[in-house]
């Protein structure tokens, strides 16, 4: 007898010759069923999401290669804090400039095809940089030109993936999907930078850059095979909010409609605007990790890999914590508490000058950053009406696109003072933003 079936005293044999269980007590769930019944794993019940999971894993690996290898090679070539911030700015600023246009495209076209094109461009960009590195022709201007093109493609990433997830899983499982996706992203943040550092030391920067192409290329093929829910298929068939009997819509009209919707919906407006300070002054700290590795800790590529990875470990724990918060309410409190924790962690990173001080602070920064990001993304995804979701997420992406300005600001302050001072300033600003949210944004403070 299977261990998944409870033994019970049989009832008298019926005409079919089968014994029925006592009363109406159901047999105990199997281990797999109990695992899927956990609220944090709700998305894993959906077959389509399990296929999408592998797409997410590959793309996150490529993103981790980009954040580690590009900064390393720029700093290795130039030794300039300013150029480190400038290149980070160049690869991220398209997200800010193109967000309104991206939102309309995401609402009109199949998001899977958009992502397939994005992953293809990313793979080709990595391949070109890798070949230039192998040939000894890699320069900062060449890196800047390629990462701008990769940045244009990447501008479609967040709106497309975030709008796609509710088309794969039920709305009640969106936070679970975000937590699982962040989990795999953080595993990549832990393992990939260390792999990149090892590859740079063993085989050179060219091999590490080609690894990025190896992540993105299969993701481009796999994403188009992810099935959508029936309702989502109908949505895609008519290109977003458009119906065949409707008159033609303009991009300008669609953008204006979305902004009017955001203005008229206080909770959505607050959730979008609340991202300004974390993305402008919080997440930009990663641009200076190569300088921290070199100047503060006197290390090289492997030291940089450790710094990225320890932040990934913290983010991994933050992902687990965010998953445990699924369905528990207190969403507004989570927002301002994690902003305070994130800002304080950055101040601790700036104050440290040894591994034993910097690594725990980076762990905490990753922990609070991830809980904040998952909660904020889930709010926008679930509170937005489906017909506006792509454009609202693009508006959030435009706010998130302030990060390149943060890179530039951080690089300038670091060049004039020091990397540690620049990170400390941004940490203090983020703490102030958390206090502001607590005191002056009641719609977020009281959100359950």
Secondary structure as UniProt FT lines:
FT   TURN            3..4
FT   TURN            15..16
FT   TURN            23..24
FT   HELIX           31..37
FT   HELIX           39..45
FT   HELIX           47..78
FT   HELIX           81..108
FT   HELIX           111..134
FT   TURN            135..136
FT   HELIX           140..154
FT   TURN            155..156
FT   HELIX           157..165
FT   TURN            166..168
FT   HELIX           171..173
FT   HELIX           174..203
FT   HELIX           205..223
FT   TURN            224..225
FT   HELIX           230..237
FT   TURN            238..241
FT   TURN            244..245
FT   HELIX           251..264
FT   HELIX           266..273
FT   HELIX           275..277
FT   HELIX           278..282
FT   HELIX           283..288
FT   HELIX           289..291
FT   HELIX           292..296
FT   HELIX           301..324
FT   TURN            325..327
FT   HELIX           331..351
FT   HELIX           355..383
FT   HELIX           386..388
FT   HELIX           389..400
FT   TURN            401..402
FT   HELIX           403..416
FT   HELIX           419..440
FT   HELIX           442..445
//
